[in-house]
């Protein structure tokens, strides 16, 4: 007589692997695509590419930034750089506060370097901002051109 088995339930059948097919191609921007289709269900539709998640700012005028900084000093620098306006205003106060109580007519000694610094900061900050915007615009979905066919 054989001893009873310790495993009483039947062995479940192995599950069949899902039948899938891969199709390739290119999307409308020329990027390679790889779509997986389940052959037992409805075909999977590839989602449209997501647009760039942030809105890209428009470039600022370098001439207007320099003009405002030359006319208004650190306040005009707010057009191109908020940090620059804060730094140059602080710089002006650090230079002007010790000078004004003793020699009020010499306050321009503090004003001239700050105005020159404000104009230079406005020029370079606006150029840098416009270069950053151009770089971001180059990598957006909307700026990618569609590839031409074979020649």
Residue pairs with C-beta under 8 A, 6 or more apart in sequence:
18 38
18 40
19 38
19 39
19 40
20 36
20 37
20 38
20 39
21 36
21 37
21 39
22 34
22 35
22 36
22 37
23 34
23 35
23 37
24 32
24 33
24 34
24 35
25 32
25 33
25 35
26 32
26 33
26 147
27 33
27 46
27 49
28 146
29 49
29 141
29 144
29 146
29 147
30 144
30 146
30 147
31 49
33 46
35 44
35 46
36 44
37 43
37 44
38 44
49 141
50 141
51 140
51 141
51 142
52 136
52 139
52 140
52 141
52 142
56 133
56 136
56 137
56 140
57 133
58 133
59 129
59 130
59 133
59 134
60 79
60 80
60 126
60 129
60 130
61 126
62 123
62 126
62 127
62 130
64 79
65 76
65 77
65 79
65 80
65 122
65 123
65 125
65 126
66 119
66 122
66 123
66 126
67 76
68 76
68 77
68 79
68 80
68 122
69 76
69 77
69 79
69 80
69 115
69 118
69 119
69 121
69 122
69 123
70 76
70 115
70 118
70 119
73 88
73 92
73 111
73 114
73 115
73 118
74 84
74 85
74 88
74 89
74 92
74 114
74 118
75 85
76 118
76 122
77 84
77 85
77 88
77 118
77 121
77 122
77 125
78 85
79 122
80 121
80 122
80 125
80 126
80 129
81 121
81 122
81 125
81 126
81 129
84 118
84 121
84 122
84 125
85 118
87 121
88 114
88 117
88 118
88 121
91 114
91 117
92 110
92 111
92 114
95 109
95 110
95 113
95 114
96 107
96 110
96 111
99 106
99 107
99 109
99 110
100 107
137 143
